[in-house]
């Protein structure tokens, strides 16, 4: 979803796509999201304990958020080159890793 939600913010760098109207940007983003959903929905179904997988809904959501954050960071820092990775972002990411620990720890 990173590319669908944030990729269009980089269109101003391309002479070919910089003047697209908003409805065209929305359409392109939805097409990208459709492809991403084609992978996400089956992954959730395969991983869900309701269908024989090892994860409950909370665990699936935490996995999705962490994967999304990692992909977003890669895109923002190395692909889009729009922002720098600051120390407070890393601290926040650390707290998300703690969230993963608490969600997956069997108490």
Secondary structure, DSSP 8 states (H G I E B T S, - for coil): -HHHHHGGGGGGG-TTTTT--HHHHHHHHHHHHHHHHHHHHHHHHHHBGGGT-SB-HHHHHHHHHHHHHHHHHHIIIIIS--S---HHHHHHHHHHHHHHHHHH---
